[in-house]
Amino acid sequence: MRIIILNICFIAVATALFRMLIPENSFKKQIGFLISCFFITSIVALITNADINFDEFTGIEFGTESNYIDFSEQTTAARKRAIGEEVAARVREVLAEHEIYPSKIYVIVNISGLYSISINEIRLVLPPDADFSLASVITEREAGRDIKVTIEADPEPERTITPHISNSQFIQ
């Protein structure tokens, strides 16, 4: 009986130490639940003298040779495209109110590893007869001063452009 009580005390101290090591994040409740399950399982095993074998969990391989599908690049590209399309549509809408119709709108979108989204540049390609300074003022007012606005003359104003994406750019 004395050994069981000492083991229960040891398990309680170990559980308390594990609880102190839990970081303050969104998984705190789940990790606390797992530690509580460990505590209860250990107590039940001591009382019933059960031999609990966790060997089936040790065979799982977490190395680099495991076949994982990484969707992060595809999701990032899709998110960049969606953000670029939304920004381009808004810029096109605001410029259309002033009768300025860009041939192309380039929106350079970056999504960092921490999922921080930033728009670095909006580049407008306008027909040669468009008001470049008014387009620049309107786009800067809409996008904000932190975003670089570049305006170019369209060398071929009549050609048809198809949307596509390349690296960190949405090109329309």
C-alpha positions as CSV (number, residue, x, y, z in Angstrom):
1,M,0.0,0.0,0.0
2,R,2.9,2.3,0.8
3,I,4.3,1.8,-2.7
4,I,1.0,2.7,-4.3
5,I,0.7,5.9,-2.3
6,L,4.3,6.9,-3.2
7,N,3.6,6.2,-6.9
8,I,0.4,8.3,-6.7
9,C,2.4,11.1,-5.2
10,F,5.1,10.8,-7.8
11,I,2.5,10.8,-10.6
12,A,0.8,13.9,-9.0
13,V,4.1,15.7,-8.9
14,A,4.9,14.8,-12.5
15,T,1.5,15.9,-13.6
16,A,1.9,19.2,-11.8
17,L,5.3,19.7,-13.5
18,F,3.7,18.9,-16.9
19,R,0.9,21.4,-16.3
20,M,3.5,24.1,-15.5
21,L,5.2,23.5,-18.8
22,I,2.0,24.1,-20.9
23,P,2.5,27.2,-23.0
24,E,-0.1,29.9,-23.1
25,N,-1.8,29.3,-26.4
26,S,-5.0,28.0,-28.0
27,F,-4.1,24.3,-27.2
28,K,-3.8,24.8,-23.4
29,K,-7.2,23.1,-22.7
30,Q,-6.4,20.2,-25.0
31,I,-3.0,19.6,-23.5
32,G,-4.4,19.9,-20.0
33,F,-7.0,17.3,-20.9
34,L,-4.3,14.9,-22.1
35,I,-2.3,15.4,-18.9
36,S,-5.4,14.7,-16.9
37,C,-6.0,11.5,-18.9
38,F,-2.5,10.5,-18.2
39,F,-2.9,11.1,-14.5
40,I,-6.2,9.2,-14.3
41,T,-4.9,6.3,-16.4
42,S,-1.8,6.0,-14.2
43,I,-3.9,6.0,-11.0
44,V,-6.2,3.3,-12.4
45,A,-3.2,1.2,-13.6
46,L,-1.7,1.4,-10.1
47,I,-4.9,0.4,-8.4
48,T,-5.8,-2.5,-10.8
49,N,-2.1,-3.5,-11.3
50,A,-2.8,-3.3,-15.1
51,D,0.1,-3.4,-17.5
52,I,-0.7,-0.7,-20.0
53,N,1.4,-0.9,-23.1
54,F,1.9,2.2,-25.2
55,D,4.2,0.4,-27.7
56,E,1.7,0.7,-30.6
57,F,2.2,4.5,-30.5
58,T,6.0,4.4,-30.6
59,G,6.0,2.8,-34.1
60,I,4.7,6.0,-35.7
61,E,7.3,7.6,-37.9
62,F,7.5,11.4,-38.0
63,G,10.6,11.7,-40.1
64,T,11.1,13.6,-43.3
65,E,10.4,10.4,-45.3
66,S,6.7,10.5,-44.5
67,N,4.4,11.3,-47.3
68,Y,2.7,14.6,-46.5
69,I,0.8,16.7,-48.9
70,D,1.7,20.4,-48.6
71,F,-1.2,22.6,-49.6
72,S,0.3,25.8,-48.3
73,E,1.8,26.9,-51.6
74,Q,-1.5,26.3,-53.4
75,T,-3.5,28.1,-50.8
76,T,-1.1,31.0,-50.7
77,A,-1.3,31.3,-54.5
78,A,-5.1,31.1,-54.5
79,R,-5.2,33.7,-51.7
80,K,-2.8,36.0,-53.5
81,R,-5.0,35.7,-56.6
82,A,-8.2,36.5,-54.7
83,I,-6.6,39.5,-53.0
84,G,-5.2,40.8,-56.3
85,E,-8.5,40.4,-58.0
86,E,-10.4,42.2,-55.2
87,V,-7.9,45.1,-55.2
88,A,-7.8,45.3,-59.0
89,A,-11.6,45.3,-59.2
90,R,-11.8,48.1,-56.6
91,V,-9.1,50.2,-58.3
92,R,-10.8,49.6,-61.7
93,E,-14.2,50.7,-60.2
94,V,-12.8,53.9,-58.6
95,L,-11.0,54.8,-61.8
96,A,-14.0,54.1,-63.9
97,E,-15.9,56.7,-61.9
98,H,-13.5,59.3,-63.3
99,E,-13.6,57.7,-66.8
100,I,-10.1,56.2,-66.6
101,Y,-10.0,52.7,-68.0
102,P,-6.7,50.9,-67.4
103,S,-5.6,48.2,-69.9
104,K,-4.0,46.2,-67.1
105,I,-3.7,46.4,-63.4
106,Y,-0.8,44.6,-61.6
107,V,-1.1,44.1,-57.9
108,I,2.0,42.7,-56.1
109,V,0.8,40.8,-53.1
110,N,3.1,39.1,-50.5
111,I,2.0,36.6,-47.9
112,S,4.8,35.9,-45.4
113,G,5.4,32.7,-43.5
114,L,3.4,34.1,-40.6
115,Y,0.5,34.7,-42.9
116,S,0.9,38.5,-42.9
117,I,-0.6,39.9,-46.0
118,S,0.9,43.0,-47.6
119,I,0.3,44.8,-50.9
120,N,3.6,46.3,-52.1
121,E,2.7,47.9,-55.4
122,I,-0.2,48.6,-57.7
123,R,1.0,49.1,-61.3
124,L,-1.5,50.6,-63.8
125,V,-1.0,50.3,-67.6
126,L,-3.1,53.1,-69.1
127,P,-3.9,54.0,-72.7
128,P,-1.7,56.9,-73.9
129,D,-4.6,59.4,-73.9
130,A,-5.5,58.7,-70.2
131,D,-4.9,61.3,-67.4
132,F,-1.9,59.7,-65.7
133,S,-1.6,62.2,-62.8
134,L,-5.3,61.9,-61.9
135,A,-5.1,58.1,-62.0
136,S,-2.1,58.2,-59.7
137,V,-3.8,60.5,-57.2
138,I,-7.0,58.4,-57.2
139,T,-5.1,55.1,-56.8
140,E,-2.9,56.4,-54.0
141,R,-6.0,57.8,-52.2
142,E,-7.8,54.5,-52.5
143,A,-4.7,52.3,-51.7
144,G,-3.0,54.4,-49.1
145,R,0.4,56.1,-49.0
146,D,2.3,52.9,-48.0
147,I,1.6,51.2,-51.3
148,K,3.7,52.2,-54.3
149,V,1.7,53.2,-57.3
150,T,3.3,53.0,-60.7
151,I,1.7,54.1,-64.0
152,E,2.9,53.1,-67.5
153,A,1.6,53.9,-70.9
154,D,0.2,50.9,-72.8
155,P,2.3,50.3,-75.9
156,E,-0.4,48.2,-77.5
157,P,-3.8,49.6,-76.3
158,E,-6.0,47.4,-78.4
159,R,-4.7,43.9,-77.5
160,T,-6.6,41.5,-75.2
161,I,-5.1,40.5,-71.9
162,T,-5.8,37.3,-70.1
163,P,-5.3,37.1,-66.3
164,H,-2.5,34.9,-64.9
165,I,-0.4,34.8,-61.7
166,S,3.4,34.6,-61.3
167,N,5.3,34.3,-58.0
168,S,4.0,37.1,-55.7
169,Q,2.1,38.9,-58.4
170,F,-1.4,39.0,-59.6
171,I,-1.5,40.2,-63.2
172,Q,-4.6,41.2,-64.9
